[in-house]
């Protein structure tokens, strides 16, 4: 977020910067208009180099993409080689070749007839696409290798965890079947929490972990079944959790509501009426219309 604030400040102070630092617009060797507002000392980005950058893309005055807004922050990129064919050389990389670590700049891409066909008519006449760039960090070969090694280690750990989860699938399936039967016969009635919407929750494990926050990125393991206990989907079978943003409407309403009642480390059952599930339409061949659903949930 620090670099986003820096960029906003730059936008407000552009007239001052242009005078005090004598910044001026230049034309790159590839024919793109370019302004470097900071001109930091140090080595410029080179062909084949890796770095982290933030980019804000504007069509006229509309922000259409932002690494900060849309991707959570700076993204690691690797500059193409010097032999990359010109039509395939991204405009942002053209600007980066004139930037050092910490620089903030703008580069303009002229909209030709081909690019114009990709821009929705709602933007009106567009002559240039504007990219505001911050070169956050130039990465050394050692840093690149360390990142790759860390990612490889993380991937190996995830695969190991997936195998552990998959090994639990038969036990989870047996327990869900048992719990659904208990719910159906009323044996869980005194242990059920019912919300105003009609969602019913049975807490298998009430954790003392941190509450789930709206918009928080979480990984959820789940076992989904119809109200007769027949499974239609399960992350325990695949070993891969469901990544989601809590309370943001990415899943059916009953699932979303139930997640917000949990804490990290919790496990629970959601008994979801069809109105909070897939309703009259159902979902594919496995979930018929007006089906009540059961989800067993675990959150780390």
C-alpha positions in Angstrom: 0.0 0.0 0.0 3.0 2.3 0.6 3.7 2.5 -3.2 0.0 3.2 -3.9 0.2 6.2 -1.6 3.4 7.2 -3.3 1.7 7.1 -6.7 -1.3 9.2 -5.5 1.1 11.8 -4.1 3.0 11.9 -7.4 -0.3 12.5 -9.2 -1.0 15.5 -7.0 2.4 16.9 -7.3 3.2 16.4 -11.0 3.3 20.1 -11.9 5.8 20.7 -9.0 7.9 17.7 -9.9 8.1 18.8 -13.5 9.5 22.1 -12.5 11.7 21.2 -9.5 13.3 18.1 -11.0 13.1 19.2 -14.6 11.4 16.0 -15.7 10.3 16.0 -19.3 8.5 13.7 -21.6 10.8 11.7 -24.0 10.2 9.3 -26.8 11.6 5.8 -26.3 13.5 4.0 -29.0 10.3 2.0 -29.7 8.3 5.2 -30.2 6.4 5.4 -26.9 5.9 8.6 -24.9 7.6 8.2 -21.5 8.0 10.4 -18.4 10.2 9.3 -15.4 9.2 11.5 -12.4 11.9 10.4 -10.0 15.0 9.4 -12.0 16.6 7.5 -9.2 20.3 6.8 -9.3 21.5 3.2 -9.9 21.4 0.6 -12.6 18.4 0.5 -14.9 16.3 -2.6 -15.6 17.9 -4.8 -18.2 16.8 -7.4 -20.7 16.2 -10.7 -18.9 16.2 -9.1 -15.4 13.5 -10.0 -12.8 11.8 -7.4 -10.7 8.7 -6.5 -8.7 6.5 -3.7 -10.1 3.2 -2.0 -9.5 1.2 -0.9 -12.5 -2.0 1.2 -12.9 -3.6 1.0 -16.4 -5.8 3.8 -17.6 -8.1 4.1 -20.6 -8.8 7.8 -20.9 -9.5 8.7 -17.2 -10.8 5.2 -16.2 -8.6 2.9 -14.1 -9.2 -0.5 -15.7 -6.5 -2.5 -13.9 -4.2 -2.2 -10.9 -1.8 -4.6 -9.3 -2.6 -3.0 -6.0 -6.4 -3.1 -6.3 -6.8 -6.3 -8.4 -3.8 -8.4 -7.4 -3.0 -7.4 -3.8 0.3 -5.6 -4.5 3.5 -5.7 -6.5 3.9 -8.5 -9.0 7.1 -10.2 -9.9 7.9 -10.1 -13.6 10.9 -11.0 -15.8 12.0 -8.8 -18.6 12.0 -10.5 -22.1 15.2 -11.0 -23.9 16.7 -8.5 -26.2 15.8 -10.6 -29.2 12.1 -10.5 -28.5 10.2 -9.4 -31.7 9.1 -5.8 -31.5 5.3 -6.4 -31.9 5.5 -8.8 -28.9 7.5 -6.5 -26.6 5.1 -5.1 -23.9 4.9 -1.3 -23.6 5.3 -1.6 -19.8 8.7 -3.3 -20.3 9.7 -0.6 -22.7 9.2 1.9 -19.9 11.0 -0.3 -17.3 14.2 -0.3 -19.5 14.5 3.4 -18.6 13.8 3.0 -14.9 15.9 2.2 -11.8 14.8 0.7 -8.5 12.4 3.0 -6.8 11.4 5.0 -9.9 7.9 6.1 -10.7 7.0 6.8 -14.3 4.3 6.9 -17.0 4.4 5.4 -20.5 1.7 5.9 -23.2 0.7 3.2 -25.7 -0.7 4.6 -28.9 -4.0 2.9 -29.8 -3.7 1.6 -33.4 -6.5 0.0 -35.4 -5.9 -3.5 -34.0 -5.9 -2.4 -30.3 -8.9 -0.2 -30.9 -11.0 -3.3 -31.7 -10.3 -4.6 -28.1 -11.5 -1.5 -26.3 -15.3 -1.4 -25.5 -17.1 1.4 -27.3 -18.3 2.8 -23.9 -14.8 4.4 -23.4 -15.4 6.6 -26.4 -12.5 7.8 -28.6 -9.2 6.5 -27.1 -5.9 7.7 -28.5 -3.6 6.3 -25.8 -3.5 3.8 -23.0 -1.6 5.2 -20.0 0.5 3.0 -17.7 1.7 4.4 -14.4 4.6 2.3 -13.1 6.5 1.9 -9.9 9.6 -0.3 -10.1 9.6 -1.6 -6.5 12.6 -3.9 -6.5 15.2 -5.2 -8.9 15.9 -8.8 -8.0 19.4 -10.3 -8.0 19.9 -13.8 -9.4 20.4 -15.0 -5.8 17.1 -13.5 -4.8 15.3 -15.0 -7.8 16.8 -18.4 -6.9 15.8 -18.0 -3.3 12.2 -17.2 -4.3 12.1 -20.2 -6.6 13.5 -22.5 -3.9 10.9 -21.1 -1.4 8.1 -21.7 -3.9 9.3 -25.2 -4.6 9.4 -25.9 -0.9 5.9 -24.4 -0.4 4.6 -26.5 -3.3 6.1 -29.7 -1.8 4.5 -28.9 1.6 1.1 -28.3 0.0 1.3 -31.7 -1.8 2.3 -33.4 1.4 -0.7 -31.8 3.2 -3.0 -32.8 0.3 -2.0 -36.4 0.8 -2.8 -36.2 4.5 -6.2 -34.7 3.8 -7.0 -37.3 1.1 -6.2 -40.0 3.6 -8.9 -38.6 5.9 -11.6 -38.8 3.3 -13.1 -42.2 4.3 -13.3 -41.2 8.0 -14.8 -37.8 7.1 -17.4 -39.5 4.9 -18.4 -41.9 7.6 -18.7 -39.1 10.2 -20.8 -36.9 7.9 -23.1 -39.8 7.1 -23.6 -40.4 10.8 -24.2 -36.7 11.6 -26.7 -36.3 8.8 -28.7 -39.2 10.2 -28.6 -37.7 13.7 -29.8 -34.4 12.3 -32.6 -36.0 10.4 -33.8 -38.0 13.5 -33.7 -34.9 15.7 -30.8 -36.0 17.9 -28.9 -32.8 17.3 -31.9 -30.4 17.9 -30.5 -29.1 21.2 -27.1 -28.6 19.7 -28.2 -26.7 16.6 -27.9 -22.9 16.2 -30.5 -21.5 13.9 -30.1 -18.1 12.3 -32.8 -15.6 11.2 -32.3 -16.7 7.6 -33.1 -20.3 8.3 -29.5 -21.6 8.3 -28.8 -24.2 10.9 -25.3 -24.7 12.3 -23.9 -27.5 14.3 -20.4 -26.7 15.8 -18.3 -29.9 15.7 -15.4 -27.9 17.2 -15.7 -24.4 18.5 -12.2 -23.0 18.2 -10.9 -20.1 20.2 -9.0 -18.9 17.2 -9.4 -15.5 15.6 -12.9 -14.7 14.1 -13.2 -14.9 10.3 -13.4 -11.3 8.9 -15.4 -10.1 6.0 -13.2 -10.1 2.8 -10.5 -12.2 4.5 -8.8 -14.7 2.2 -9.3 -18.2 3.7 -8.9 -21.8 2.6 -11.8 -24.0 3.4 -12.0 -27.8 3.4 -15.6 -29.0 2.8 -17.7 -32.1 2.3 -21.0 -31.3 0.5 -24.0 -33.6 0.6 -27.7 -33.6 0.0 -30.0 -33.9 3.0 -30.0 -37.7 2.5 -26.3 -37.8 3.0 -25.4 -38.4 -0.6 -22.1 -36.6 -1.4 -22.0 -34.2 -4.4 -18.5 -32.7 -3.8 -15.6 -32.8 -1.4 -12.3 -31.2 -1.0 -11.3 -34.0 1.3 -11.4 -36.3 -1.8 -9.1 -34.1 -3.9 -6.9 -32.9 -1.0 -7.2 -29.3 -2.2 -9.0 -26.7 -0.1 -11.4 -24.1 -1.5 -9.8 -20.6 -1.6 -12.3 -17.8 -1.0 -12.9 -14.4 0.3 -15.1 -14.7 3.4 -18.5 -13.0 3.3 -18.0 -11.6 -0.3 -20.7 -13.5 -2.1 -18.4 -15.9 -4.0 -20.4 -18.9 -2.8 -24.1 -19.8 -2.1 -25.7 -17.5 0.6 -25.9 -20.3 3.3 -22.3 -21.2 2.9 -21.2 -17.5 3.0 -23.3 -16.9 6.1 -22.1 -19.9 7.9 -18.4 -19.1 7.3 -18.8 -15.8 9.0 -20.0 -17.6 12.2 -16.7 -19.5 12.5 -13.3 -18.9 13.9 -9.9 -20.1 12.6 -9.5 -23.7 13.6 -13.2 -24.4 13.7 -15.1 -27.3 12.2 -18.9 -27.2 11.7 -21.9 -28.5 9.8 -24.1 -26.2 7.8 -27.7 -27.4 7.2 -28.7 -25.1 4.3 -32.3 -24.8 3.1 -32.7 -24.6 -0.7 -33.5 -20.9 -0.6 -30.0 -20.3 0.7 -28.5 -22.8 -1.7 -29.2 -23.3 -5.4 -33.0 -22.8 -5.1 -35.4 -23.8 -7.8 -32.7 -24.1 -10.4 -30.5 -26.6 -8.7 -26.9 -27.1 -9.9 -26.0 -29.6 -12.6 -27.0 -33.2 -12.4 -26.0 -33.8 -8.8 -28.0 -31.1 -7.0 -31.7 -31.2 -8.0 -34.1 -28.2 -7.8 -35.2 -27.2 -4.3 -32.5 -29.3 -2.6 -31.6 -28.8 1.0 -27.8 -29.1 1.5 -25.4 -30.2 4.2 -21.8 -29.0 4.3 -19.1 -30.2 6.8 -16.5 -27.4 7.0 -13.0 -27.1 8.4 -11.0 -23.9 8.5 -7.4 -23.6 9.4 
